[in-house]
Amino acid sequence: MIQDAHRSDLQNYIWDIMKVILKFIEKEGTEYYMLGGTLLGAVRHKGFIPWDDDIDIGIPRGEYERFLSDIKRELPDYMAVRTYKNSRNHHYYFSRIVDKRYKVKRTGSEVDRLEEVWVDIFPLDGMPNRFIERQIHKAKLLASRVMYHVATFDKVNLKRPNRPYYEKVLIRLIKFFHLGKRGNMYFWLNTIDRLLRKYPYSKSDWCINFMGQYMFREMFPKEYYGKGRLYDFEECRMMGPENADAVLSQQYGDYMKFPKDADRNTHASVLIVK
């Protein structure tokens, strides 16, 4: 690992994973985009947000499946692909490329847990082109996500800042009525998977990273992504949406304004080195 003094130790470990991913993506010509805080970091900091603890990229659904299958042969022995289908300890819908040598302690949920240092890989999915059909589909997705969170309540990050009001109300109700961990996590993950695959990305005018932090605030006209645009990120250039301003404004509002100290380290993570 090449250490860089302006990055934290955790960010150096994450960046090592990302460099392996970028080498594979560039070789295979995989379509991808920076998402969320990674895109914000590229635009506002030209790299990691100083207090960030992961990298998020999105890959259109068809390429996403191929990417997860093919990158395994390019990873060093100490890295691995984690999905809810191949790892019982992975409770997320989206996938990760992890470095098994290093752990992060997550302290934001009801039960502290250790997770391998990661880069998040999200599928980008299509949404219905017609408005009414899109609203019905959104309702089905939302109901399934709520039930998934009920089934995995002990792992929900209760300390996440800027959580939407309806999620705060939902969390209070789950805690008050002791509903946490009711239901089969895999049933709801498979239900979400089936719903998200219903509208092909290639035939849709709208796309979404539904299982991202901001849910429907991560649904955009596909033209915002376009063919992508390269942005400086650390010592490399990474692909992001053509219209990053529209994407970031929808997600964060005044995205060039720094958050309060209390709203940083949204994953409540502490690095543990073996």
Phi, psi and omega in degrees: 000133175269116180283144173233124189295333183280349176260152173289166176302316179300317179295325176297319178294318178296317182295326175299319176297315185296325180295325175294317179297315181298320179300317179292315181300315182293324179292319184270348183070032182289133176284130179206165178215141168294144180234162167050230184295336178290316176296316178300318178298320179297317184284317187270329187237353186058034179167206179302140160299132190307328183258008184282157185228023174197176171235138179240127171230152178243141180231128177309144192313310182300315178288329181302312181296317180294319179303310183298325180287318189273331186290341182305323183286348182261350186278142172294166185301331184272003175245157182205159172267129177244127173225164179291346180271341182243359181217122180291341180271356182260106185262004182273154174285315180289171184253168178221148162257124187239156169255112187289349184280341187232145182238152174239131176272121179263120188245009187270348184258180181299326181238122176297147179210160176259137175228149177290145176304138194219161159239128181276134178241112183256142170280138171262124186242156177282156175235156182302144180284328182275137188302307184298316179298323179294320180293321178295317179296320178299319180297318179295318179296316181298315180299320180291322179292320177301314182293325175299316180292327175298316182291340182238032191300327181294346181254357180291135179284096184285345183262005183296126179286164175058029177289137179304149185302318183295330177289323177297317178297316180300316180299317178298319180295316180299317181291319183295318183266006177055049183267352186303143178066021174269128181106165183264114181306316185290328176300314183285326174297318178292326176294315177299317180301314180296317180294318184291334180277355189293324185246107184302137179304318185294337183255005186255146174271346180239150176222161184212145164256082193292324183267016171284176185297328189254003172052248186286346170286354174253026173252126186222155164303136186297339179294338176298324178281317179054221178268003178088165180213142180276136178234147175295134174214114187052228182269010181240184170236136182233154185277137174222179178299150175300317183255073182295327181298315180295318181295310183291324179296319179294322183279320191240352186074237178282084190286346178276352178276132181286141178285165174295156180305323183292342183261013179261168185052060186294342179270356183049060188248144175228125181287135173236119181260131179296000000 
